[in-house]
Amino acid sequence: MDVLILHGWNLSSERYQPLIRALRKKRYRVIAPDFPGFGTAMLPSRVFALDDYVTFTADFIKKNNMKKPIVIGHSFGGRVGIKLAGTKKSLISGLVLTGVPGVRFASKAKLSFFLIAAKVGGMVFSLPLLRNLRDTARRFLYRAARESDFYQAKGVMRGTFKRIISEELITPMKKIRLPVLLVWGRNDGVTPLRIANSMNKIIPRAHLEIIEDATHQLPWTHPQALIKAVDQIIKRSN
């Protein structure tokens, strides 16, 4: 059975080596690409939208002759997995999601406020007397908005991040007809369990598994939980 691992934002396939090794011991064929802009992959020549990453993933599946793989999507990689499962479902056989922000933490109005404040703040802190405080102020603002990834993104990836987080995923989640397992750390402070509970109600064939002592880092701290999820997807697919 083929397994495709889609990594989170500001990460790469390298971070998932414990999970990859554990899956291969179970004789799964595992491939974990680096998305454009991450790891060893080239930086996009333009701002990407979520659909661009979905197209990249669909092409990757075809080029590597993957036979309807089970997709494991972590965080940002899960966003891509959701859109892939909702629009190109014939390419995969099931979906395992962990730490995925499938519904927004805050309202669009709140997010827009922080992004506008960041722009205005950038102009204010560009003044000579305040320039030394600029990075500290930005870090505080983005952390308050729970968007520290935006602060870390540079150049074309900052625009890409803004486009990615502005896209709602409820519509594609409702279209998923494949078996889906949500595997969540109870102590996930990045994507809280309430997000998983909401997604579990939206996705038609979803089932939620809670890992008591896990955090957002579940894919490499608790790889066996995701291997169990892959096994369950196979049983549900037969």
N, C-alpha and C positions, 0 to 999 in steps of 0.2 A: 504494500500500500504506500502511495506517495503522500508525503506531508510537506506543506509549504509554510514556512515561518515568516511572518511579516513583522518587522521590528518597530519599536517606538521612536518618537521624535528625539533628535539629538543622540540617537544610538545607532548601532550597526549590527550586522549579523554576528560579529565577534562576541558580543555580550551574551549571546544565547548558546554558546558552546556547551555548557553543562546539559542543557535540554537537548541539543542536537546529538551529543554523544549518547545520552540515555535512550533517545528514540532509536538510534541506529543499533544499539544493543538489542533492541526488540525487533530488529530486522526491517524497520521501516526505511524507505528511501526518503531522506530528508534533504531539502534544499532551502537555504535562507539567503536570499539576495539582499544587497544593499540598495535601498531606494536612491534615485537621483538626488544628489545633494548631501549624502551621508556616507560615512565609511570610505570605501575605496571607489565609490561611484563618482561620475563626473557631476559637477554643478550644473543645474539646468541653465539654459541660455536665456530663459524668461521666467516670469512668475508662473508657477504651476498651480492648478486647481486639483481638487480631489479626483476628478475624472481623469486627469493626466496620469496620476499614480495607479488608478484602476486599469487604464490602458497599458501602462508599463507592466503591471502584474499579469494581465491577460496574455500579453505578448510573451512574457517570460515563461508562463505555463506552456504555451504552444511550442516555443523554441526549444525547451528542455524536455519535450515529449512527456510531460507529466500526465498521468492517467487519472483525471478527476480527483485531484488531491484533496485531502482534508487541510483546511487552512487554519493555522493558529495565528491570531492577530492580537498583538499586545499594544495597548494604548493607541497611538496614531496608526499603527499597522492594522488595528481592529477597525478603524474608520474605513480604511481601504477595503478590508474584508467584508464589511457590511455592504458597501456600495457594490462590490464585486458580486456578492451573493444575491443582491437585489436586482442587478441588471444583467449579469452574465452567469446565471445559475447553472447553465449546462457545463461549465468548465470545472466545477468543483462538486464534491459530494457532501461536504459538511463544514461547519464553522465552529471553532473554539475561540471564545473571546475572553480576554482578561484585562482589567484596568482600562477599559475603553470608554471615553467620554461620549457615549451615544446620544445623550441628552445634555443640554446646556446646564452648566452650574448656575449661571446668572442669566438675567434677561438680556436680550440684544441691546436694549437701551443702556443697561449698566456697562456692558462691554464697550459700546461705542463711547460712553463717557470716559472710560479709562484710556482708550486709544486717542481720543481728542486731547485729554489732559496730558498724555505723554508727548503729543506733538507741541502743545503750547509750552509745556515744561521744558522741552528741548530748546525752544527759542529763548526762554527766560534764563535757563542755566548756561546758555552760550555767552552771556555777558561776562566780561573779564573777571569781575569780582566774585562771580558765582560759579565759574567754570569748574573749579576743583570739586564742587559738590554735585556735579551733574550725574555721574555714575551712581552715587549713593542714592540720589533722589529717584532715578529710574528704577533701580533695584527695588526700592520700597514700594513704588507705585505698581509695578508689575506683579510683585508678590502679593500685594493687597488685592489685586484683580485675579490672582491665581493664574497669571499668564507669564511666569518667569521665563518660559521657553521663548516668548516673544523677545524678551530682553537679550537672550543669548543668541538669537538668530541674527545673521548679518546679510546685507545686500539683498540679492534676489530671494533668499530663503525667508527673510522677514516678511516680504510681500506674500510669499507662498503660505507662510504660517497664518497670516491674516485671512487669506482666502479659505484655507482649510477649516479654521475654527468658525468661520461665519456660515458654513453650510450646515443646514439641518439634516439629520439622519433619520428622523421619524418615518418619513415617507418610504425610503428604501428598506427600513427595518420591517415595515408592514408587508412588504412585497416578498420577503424571504419565505421560501417554502421548503428549505433544507433543514435538517436537524441542526440545532444550535445549542451549545453548552456554554454557559457563562460561568467561569471559574474565577472567584473573587477572593482576595484577601480581606478578612474582616477589618484589618488595621490599615487598609489602603487610604493613606492621607492625601493622595493626589487625585484619585477618582473614587470618592466614597461609595460605600455599599448601597446607599440610597439610589445612586445612578444605576447600579445593576438591577435593583428591584424594579425600577421604572422600565428598563429595557426588557426585563423578563415578562412584563405585562404587555409590551408592545409587539415583540417578535412572536409570531404564531406558534412555532414549534420549539420555543426556548425552554431550557431548564437551568436553574441556578444552583451551583455548588459553592458553598462558602468554606474557605480554608481558614480555620480559627486563628492561627498564629502568623498568617502571611500578610505582607504589605504589597505595595505597588510593584515590588521587585520579585513577585511570585515566580515568573518564568525561570529564574536562575536560582532562587532559594528553595523552591518546591517543584522541581521538574516532574516529579512523580505524579503530582496532581494533574498536570496537563497530559501526561501519558495515559493516565486513567481516563481522562476525558476523550482522548483520541480513540481508545478502545471502545468506549461507550458509543461514540458516533458511528463507528463501524457496525456495531450491533444494531443500532437504530436504523441504519441505512439498508440492512439486509431484510 
